[in-house]
Amino acid sequence: MSRNQSCRTYPGPAAWLDDAQQNGHARAGFHSIAGWHGRAHLLRARFEGVAFEHKRHVETLHKAGVDFDQVVLSGGGSRSTVWPQIFADVLGVPVTVARSRETGALGAAIAAGAGVGIFADYSAGAAAVTAAARHFVPDEAVADAYARRYRLYGEINQAMTPMRERIAGQQART
């Protein structure tokens, strides 16, 4: 299945929706699942949902005046060849996968090095010890398809808010 086809055939994303947007009542879910959707479809929908939530966070940063022209991914999900491409297509910017798998520990080491004078500052330390493993660029056609799906994703979340609140109220009474 091509990436263009995936934007048309996968069920709607499942995401970890945070409390800030959904008042604490949101739970992950899939939309428009059909009988022919398999495990791979559902996994990809989860990947897409996480990328959509990151896009929502990026939009919040943009509103606050923070701009950027690339993203660096690290950790478990970045080892996939699929997920970083989804991020590039959803966010519309190039994605670099960090060579280091333990970026939290690496960041702590860089901070310590800057603190004791091994590096002039944190930026110099990062430049000295970080490297890219892979690069992904957005595919314009796929990015356009994801932009349409992201708008629908937002509409679904808004439409579901009253229902989530009702469900939470019912659960509180049982």
C-alpha positions in Angstrom: 0.0 0.0 0.0 1.4 3.4 -0.9 1.6 6.2 1.6 -1.0 8.1 -0.5 -3.4 5.2 -0.2 -2.8 4.9 3.5 -4.2 8.4 4.1 -7.4 7.2 2.4 -7.8 3.8 3.9 -6.7 3.7 7.5 -9.3 4.2 10.3 -9.3 7.5 12.0 -6.4 8.1 14.4 -6.4 7.0 18.0 -4.5 9.4 20.2 -3.5 10.1 23.7 -5.5 13.2 24.2 -4.3 15.3 27.0 -6.2 16.9 29.8 -5.5 20.5 28.7 -7.6 20.1 25.5 -10.3 17.7 26.7 -10.8 18.7 30.4 -9.5 15.3 31.6 -12.4 13.3 30.1 -10.8 12.2 26.8 -9.9 8.7 26.1 -8.2 7.2 23.1 -10.4 5.7 20.4 -10.6 4.8 16.8 -13.1 6.2 14.3 -14.5 4.5 11.1 -13.1 1.0 11.7 -14.2 -1.5 9.1 -14.1 -5.3 9.1 -11.1 -5.4 6.8 -8.9 -3.2 9.0 -6.2 -5.3 10.5 -3.5 -4.8 13.2 -1.2 -2.9 10.9 -4.0 -0.4 10.1 -4.7 0.1 13.8 -1.0 0.6 14.6 -0.7 3.1 11.9 -3.8 4.9 13.1 -2.1 5.2 16.6 1.1 6.5 14.9 -1.0 9.1 13.1 -2.9 10.1 16.2 0.3 10.7 18.1 1.6 12.8 15.2 -1.7 14.8 15.1 -1.4 15.5 18.8 2.1 16.8 18.3 0.8 19.0 15.5 -1.7 20.4 17.9 1.1 21.2 20.3 3.2 22.7 17.5 0.2 25.0 16.6 0.1 26.1 20.2 3.9 27.0 20.0 3.3 28.9 16.8 0.6 30.9 18.4 3.1 31.8 21.2 5.6 33.0 18.6 7.8 29.9 18.4 8.8 28.9 14.9 11.0 26.2 13.6 11.8 24.5 10.3 12.7 21.0 11.3 12.1 18.4 14.0 14.5 15.9 15.6 13.1 12.6 16.9 14.7 10.2 19.3 13.8 7.2 21.3 11.9 4.0 20.6 9.4 5.3 18.0 12.1 7.0 16.0 13.7 3.6 15.1 10.7 3.0 12.9 11.0 3.9 9.2 7.3 4.7 9.1 6.7 6.9 12.1 9.3 9.6 11.3 7.9 9.9 7.8 4.4 10.3 9.3 5.7 13.1 11.5 7.3 14.8 8.5 4.1 14.5 6.5 1.8 15.6 9.3 4.0 18.5 10.6 5.1 19.6 7.1 8.8 20.0 8.0 11.8 17.8 7.6 12.4 15.3 10.4 15.8 14.1 11.5 16.3 11.0 13.6 19.0 11.3 16.2 21.8 8.7 16.1 21.8 8.4 19.9 19.0 6.3 21.4 19.5 7.5 24.9 19.0 11.2 24.3 17.9 11.9 27.9 21.2 10.7 29.3 23.1 12.4 26.5 21.3 15.7 27.3 22.3 15.3 31.0 25.9 14.6 30.0 25.9 17.7 27.8 24.5 19.9 30.5 27.1 18.5 33.0 29.8 19.1 30.5 28.7 22.7 30.0 28.4 23.2 33.7 32.0 22.1 34.4 33.5 23.9 31.4 34.1 21.0 29.0 31.8 22.8 26.6 31.4 26.6 26.3 27.7 26.2 26.6 24.9 23.7 26.0 24.6 24.5 22.3 28.4 23.9 21.8 28.1 20.6 23.7 25.1 19.5 21.6 27.0 20.4 18.4 30.0 18.4 19.5 28.3 15.1 20.5 25.1 14.8 18.6 24.6 13.3 15.1 21.8 12.5 12.7 21.0 8.9 11.7 18.3 9.5 9.1 16.4 12.3 7.4 12.8 12.4 6.3 11.2 15.1 4.1 7.5 15.7 3.8 5.8 14.3 0.7 3.5 17.2 -0.5 0.6 15.0 -1.7 0.6 13.0 1.5 1.0 16.2 3.6 -2.1 17.6 1.9 -4.1 14.5 2.7 -3.0 14.6 6.3 -3.9 18.3 6.6 -7.5 17.4 5.5 -7.6 14.5 8.0 -6.1 16.7 10.8 -9.0 19.2 10.3 -11.5 16.3 10.5 -9.6 14.9 13.6 -10.1 18.3 15.3 -13.8 18.4 14.4 -14.3 14.9 15.8 -12.6 15.8 19.0 -14.8 18.9 19.4 -18.0 17.0 18.6 -17.1 14.3 21.1 -16.4 16.6 24.0 -20.0 16.7 25.3 -20.3 12.9 25.0 -17.0 12.4 26.9 -18.4 14.6 29.7 -21.6 12.6 29.8 -19.6 9.3 29.9 -17.4 10.7 32.7 -20.5 11.7 34.7 -22.0 8.3 34.3 -18.8 6.6 35.4 -18.6 8.9 38.5 -22.0 7.8 39.6 -21.3 4.0 39.3 
